[in-house]
Amino acid sequence: MKVRNSLKSLRARHRNNRLVRRKGRLYVINKIQRRYKARQG
């Protein structure tokens, strides 16, 4: 999992990427391609 300042660019890398907010943190998750995972905050 990557920890990044900006997740907007990571979300655009795959069409199944979702931007999710959990416990005050932003996550990029992808159910189909599991390797696209990132966290902010």
Biopython code that builds the backbone (N, CA, C, O; Angstrom):
import numpy as np
from Bio.PDB.StructureBuilder import StructureBuilder

atoms = [
    (1, "MET", "N", (0.838, -1.184, 0.000)),
    (1, "MET", "CA", (0.000, 0.000, 0.000)),
    (1, "MET", "C", (0.880, 1.243, 0.000)),
    (1, "MET", "O", (1.844, 1.343, 0.760)),
    (2, "LYS", "N", (0.531, 2.179, -0.862)),
    (2, "LYS", "CA", (1.255, 3.437, -0.919)),
    (2, "LYS", "C", (0.590, 4.471, -0.016)),
    (2, "LYS", "O", (-0.633, 4.488, 0.126)),
    (3, "VAL", "N", (1.399, 5.326, 0.589)),
    (3, "VAL", "CA", (0.889, 6.448, 1.364)),
    (3, "VAL", "C", (1.311, 7.704, 0.618)),
    (3, "VAL", "O", (2.502, 7.968, 0.454)),
    (4, "ARG", "N", (0.328, 8.478, 0.169)),
    (4, "ARG", "CA", (0.610, 9.597, -0.733)),
    (4, "ARG", "C", (-0.055, 10.867, -0.257)),
    (4, "ARG", "O", (-0.992, 10.833, 0.540)),
    (5, "ASN", "N", (0.444, 12.009, -0.759)),
    (5, "ASN", "CA", (-0.176, 13.297, -0.475)),
    (5, "ASN", "C", (-1.433, 13.491, -1.308)),
    (5, "ASN", "O", (-2.440, 13.994, -0.810)),
    (6, "SER", "N", (-1.378, 13.095, -2.572)),
    (6, "SER", "CA", (-2.514, 13.293, -3.467)),
    (6, "SER", "C", (-2.951, 11.947, -4.020)),
    (6, "SER", "O", (-2.153, 11.214, -4.604)),
    (7, "LEU", "N", (-4.225, 11.629, -3.831)),
    (7, "LEU", "CA", (-4.736, 10.351, -4.311)),
    (7, "LEU", "C", (-5.484, 10.493, -5.630)),
    (7, "LEU", "O", (-5.861, 9.496, -6.247)),
    (8, "LYS", "N", (-5.696, 11.725, -6.059)),
    (8, "LYS", "CA", (-6.483, 11.929, -7.275)),
    (8, "LYS", "C", (-5.794, 11.322, -8.495)),
    (8, "LYS", "O", (-6.450, 10.759, -9.371)),
    (9, "SER", "N", (-4.459, 11.442, -8.545)),
    (9, "SER", "CA", (-3.726, 10.886, -9.677)),
    (9, "SER", "C", (-3.726, 9.364, -9.639)),
    (9, "SER", "O", (-3.754, 8.711, -10.683)),
    (10, "LEU", "N", (-3.694, 8.799, -8.433)),
    (10, "LEU", "CA", (-3.699, 7.328, -8.328)),
    (10, "LEU", "C", (-5.058, 6.750, -8.702)),
    (10, "LEU", "O", (-5.141, 5.650, -9.248)),
    (11, "ARG", "N", (-6.115, 7.490, -8.408)),
    (11, "ARG", "CA", (-7.447, 6.983, -8.707)),
    (11, "ARG", "C", (-7.666, 6.877, -10.217)),
    (11, "ARG", "O", (-8.413, 6.016, -10.680)),
    (12, "ALA", "N", (-7.020, 7.745, -10.973)),
    (12, "ALA", "CA", (-7.220, 7.779, -12.424)),
    (12, "ALA", "C", (-6.482, 6.664, -13.151)),
    (12, "ALA", "O", (-6.636, 6.520, -14.364)),
    (13, "ARG", "N", (-5.687, 5.876, -12.442)),
    (13, "ARG", "CA", (-4.875, 4.855, -13.116)),
    (13, "ARG", "C", (-5.675, 3.641, -13.547)),
    (13, "ARG", "O", (-5.252, 2.907, -14.440)),
    (14, "HIS", "N", (-6.839, 3.415, -12.918)),
    (14, "HIS", "CA", (-7.644, 2.242, -13.264)),
    (14, "HIS", "C", (-9.099, 2.618, -13.124)),
    (14, "HIS", "O", (-9.454, 3.393, -12.236)),
    (15, "ARG", "N", (-9.958, 2.079, -13.992)),
    (15, "ARG", "CA", (-11.351, 2.539, -13.980)),
    (15, "ARG", "C", (-12.160, 1.971, -12.836)),
    (15, "ARG", "O", (-13.266, 2.448, -12.580)),
    (16, "ASN", "N", (-11.646, 0.960, -12.132)),
    (16, "ASN", "CA", (-12.363, 0.393, -10.980)),
    (16, "ASN", "C", (-11.896, 0.957, -9.650)),
    (16, "ASN", "O", (-12.354, 0.511, -8.597)),
    (17, "ASN", "N", (-10.998, 1.926, -9.677)),
    (17, "ASN", "CA", (-10.519, 2.523, -8.427)),
    (17, "ASN", "C", (-11.617, 3.346, -7.772)),
    (17, "ASN", "O", (-12.343, 4.081, -8.441)),
    (18, "ARG", "N", (-11.729, 3.212, -6.462)),
    (18, "ARG", "CA", (-12.722, 3.969, -5.708)),
    (18, "ARG", "C", (-12.018, 4.755, -4.602)),
    (18, "ARG", "O", (-11.094, 4.259, -3.957)),
    (19, "LEU", "N", (-12.469, 5.973, -4.402)),
    (19, "LEU", "CA", (-11.969, 6.806, -3.319)),
    (19, "LEU", "C", (-12.912, 6.657, -2.138)),
    (19, "LEU", "O", (-14.083, 7.023, -2.233)),
    (20, "VAL", "N", (-12.412, 6.119, -1.009)),
    (20, "VAL", "CA", (-13.247, 5.783, 0.137)),
    (20, "VAL", "C", (-12.704, 6.493, 1.367)),
    (20, "VAL", "O", (-11.490, 6.560, 1.560)),
    (21, "ARG", "N", (-13.594, 7.024, 2.202)),
    (21, "ARG", "CA", (-13.187, 7.674, 3.443)),
    (21, "ARG", "C", (-13.540, 6.771, 4.615)),
    (21, "ARG", "O", (-14.708, 6.435, 4.815)),
    (22, "ARG", "N", (-12.525, 6.373, 5.396)),
    (22, "ARG", "CA", (-12.737, 5.532, 6.567)),
    (22, "ARG", "C", (-11.902, 6.065, 7.720)),
    (22, "ARG", "O", (-10.690, 6.246, 7.599)),
    (23, "LYS", "N", (-12.571, 6.313, 8.844)),
    (23, "LYS", "CA", (-11.890, 6.730, 10.078)),
    (23, "LYS", "C", (-11.009, 7.950, 9.851)),
    (23, "LYS", "O", (-9.894, 8.022, 10.366)),
    (24, "GLY", "N", (-11.513, 8.912, 9.077)),
    (24, "GLY", "CA", (-10.765, 10.134, 8.840)),
    (24, "GLY", "C", (-9.622, 10.006, 7.874)),
    (24, "GLY", "O", (-8.837, 10.942, 7.724)),
    (25, "ARG", "N", (-9.503, 8.879, 7.216)),
    (25, "ARG", "CA", (-8.439, 8.674, 6.247)),
    (25, "ARG", "C", (-9.039, 8.406, 4.883)),
    (25, "ARG", "O", (-10.136, 7.858, 4.774)),
    (26, "LEU", "N", (-8.320, 8.795, 3.844)),
    (26, "LEU", "CA", (-8.764, 8.555, 2.481)),
    (26, "LEU", "C", (-8.037, 7.338, 1.936)),
    (26, "LEU", "O", (-6.826, 7.198, 2.109)),
    (27, "TYR", "N", (-8.775, 6.465, 1.280)),
    (27, "TYR", "CA", (-8.200, 5.263, 0.703)),
    (27, "TYR", "C", (-8.589, 5.156, -0.759)),
    (27, "TYR", "O", (-9.690, 5.549, -1.146)),
    (28, "VAL", "N", (-7.694, 4.627, -1.564)),
    (28, "VAL", "CA", (-8.022, 4.187, -2.915)),
    (28, "VAL", "C", (-8.043, 2.674, -2.863)),
    (28, "VAL", "O", (-7.041, 2.042, -2.528)),
    (29, "ILE", "N", (-9.206, 2.083, -3.200)),
    (29, "ILE", "CA", (-9.309, 0.632, -3.205)),
    (29, "ILE", "C", (-9.831, 0.183, -4.549)),
    (29, "ILE", "O", (-10.498, 0.936, -5.258)),
    (30, "ASN", "N", (-9.518, -1.056, -4.890)),
    (30, "ASN", "CA", (-9.925, -1.625, -6.160)),
    (30, "ASN", "C", (-10.227, -3.098, -5.942)),
    (30, "ASN", "O", (-9.351, -3.875, -5.560)),
    (31, "LYS", "N", (-11.478, -3.472, -6.188)),
    (31, "LYS", "CA", (-11.875, -4.858, -5.952)),
    (31, "LYS", "C", (-11.336, -5.809, -7.021)),
    (31, "LYS", "O", (-11.097, -6.984, -6.742)),
    (32, "ILE", "N", (-11.143, -5.306, -8.243)),
    (32, "ILE", "CA", (-10.719, -6.184, -9.343)),
    (32, "ILE", "C", (-9.196, -6.315, -9.373)),
    (32, "ILE", "O", (-8.663, -7.424, -9.347)),
    (33, "GLN", "N", (-8.492, -5.161, -9.429)),
    (33, "GLN", "CA", (-7.028, -5.179, -9.408)),
    (33, "GLN", "C", (-6.579, -4.780, -8.012)),
    (33, "GLN", "O", (-6.554, -3.594, -7.684)),
    (34, "ARG", "N", (-6.226, -5.750, -7.196)),
    (34, "ARG", "CA", (-5.938, -5.501, -5.786)),
    (34, "ARG", "C", (-4.677, -4.682, -5.564)),
    (34, "ARG", "O", (-4.481, -4.157, -4.468)),
    (35, "ARG", "N", (-3.812, -4.556, -6.571)),
    (35, "ARG", "CA", (-2.545, -3.868, -6.339)),
    (35, "ARG", "C", (-2.697, -2.357, -6.244)),
    (35, "ARG", "O", (-1.779, -1.675, -5.789)),
    (36, "TYR", "N", (-3.837, -1.821, -6.666)),
    (36, "TYR", "CA", (-4.057, -0.379, -6.561)),
    (36, "TYR", "C", (-4.637, -0.063, -5.198)),
    (36, "TYR", "O", (-5.854, 0.042, -5.044)),
    (37, "LYS", "N", (-3.776, 0.088, -4.218)),
    (37, "LYS", "CA", (-4.214, 0.444, -2.874)),
    (37, "LYS", "C", (-3.368, 1.604, -2.405)),
    (37, "LYS", "O", (-2.146, 1.594, -2.553)),
    (38, "ALA", "N", (-4.025, 2.613, -1.832)),
    (38, "ALA", "CA", (-3.273, 3.760, -1.324)),
    (38, "ALA", "C", (-4.037, 4.377, -0.165)),
    (38, "ALA", "O", (-5.245, 4.192, -0.012)),
    (39, "ARG", "N", (-3.292, 5.115, 0.644)),
    (39, "ARG", "CA", (-3.880, 5.758, 1.814)),
    (39, "ARG", "C", (-3.343, 7.178, 1.902)),
    (39, "ARG", "O", (-2.199, 7.454, 1.541)),
    (40, "GLN", "N", (-4.208, 8.081, 2.397)),
    (40, "GLN", "CA", (-3.778, 9.448, 2.662)),
    (40, "GLN", "C", (-4.182, 9.820, 4.065)),
    (40, "GLN", "O", (-5.306, 9.544, 4.484)),
    (41, "GLY", "N", (-3.258, 10.460, 4.815)),
    (41, "GLY", "CA", (-3.564, 10.916, 6.167)),
    (41, "GLY", "C", (-3.156, 9.940, 7.244)),
    (41, "GLY", "O", (-3.360, 10.208, 8.429)),
]
sb = StructureBuilder()
sb.init_structure("model")
sb.init_model(0)
sb.init_chain("A")
sb.init_seg("    ")
for serial, (resi, resn, name, xyz) in enumerate(atoms, 1):
    if name == "N":
        sb.init_residue(resn, " ", resi, " ")
    sb.init_atom(name, np.array(xyz, "f"), 0.0, 1.0, " ", f" {name:<3s}", serial, name[0])
structure = sb.get_structure()
